[in-house]
Amino acid sequence: MQPLAGLSILVTRPAHQATHLVDRIKQVGGNPVLFPVLEIADTNDPYPLLSAIQRLDQFDLAIFVSPNAVDKAMRLILATRSIPPHLKIAVVGEGSANKLRQYGIHEIIVPSGRNDSEALLEQPVLQDVLNKRIVIFRGNDGRRLLGDTLIERGAQLEYIECYRRSKPKTDPTQLLKSWANNGLHAITITSSEGLHNLFDMIGEVGQQLLKKTPLFTAHERIAHIATELGLTDVHITAAGDEGLVKGLLEYFLSIKN
């Protein structure tokens, strides 16, 4: 019997980014339940992004905070110009690095082990940024830790919004009905904003179910937020989809034995 046979796992990624995790859960026998808690759309005002692309030669370092930032920015960059040879490129996590490789970018500064701003800030190139010009491609209203720290270290920084995140208006009725009948056995969460959205989308009844359901995330910060929201069964896994699946396997094998 496959290790996750008979178990339904909530996948909360945006639909266009969930395919690999959904497939991996199926491969080990689980039933992935797709319930996106973030929607991704183009930025409302593309002018700052287009302007930054025209001025790429002026920057020393470009940072992409997510695979969505890579997709939204790189499509426009490569449609209009080439990447300046001197420009260093950094990402917060391996998912963004893999996405950049799909666009032919292979010299990438990426932290190993952890996929967060704190880990990227530990990289040597980001330690010595006095008077360096840095552009951060991101979504609307992202975390400020990365940029604020680089400014404190003496960098000249620009934030460029290249996409917008929003909370879906999905009706959770069917999900809650299944959940209340023990039809959902674990939750995967990959962003703190997504966790807050899920909490809002499922209402008070769903929140009580969520607090008792095992939640898996690769980020300590998300785990901390989950605990603050009252969740009592929170598990931190290794990074990426493989880390989430490994965490699920280890947990459910341990409670079966």
Summary of the structure (lengths in Angstrom):
residues: 257
radius of gyration: 19.4
end to end distance: 14.1
largest distance: 58.7
contacts: 818
relative contact order: 0.15
helix: 46%
strand: 19%
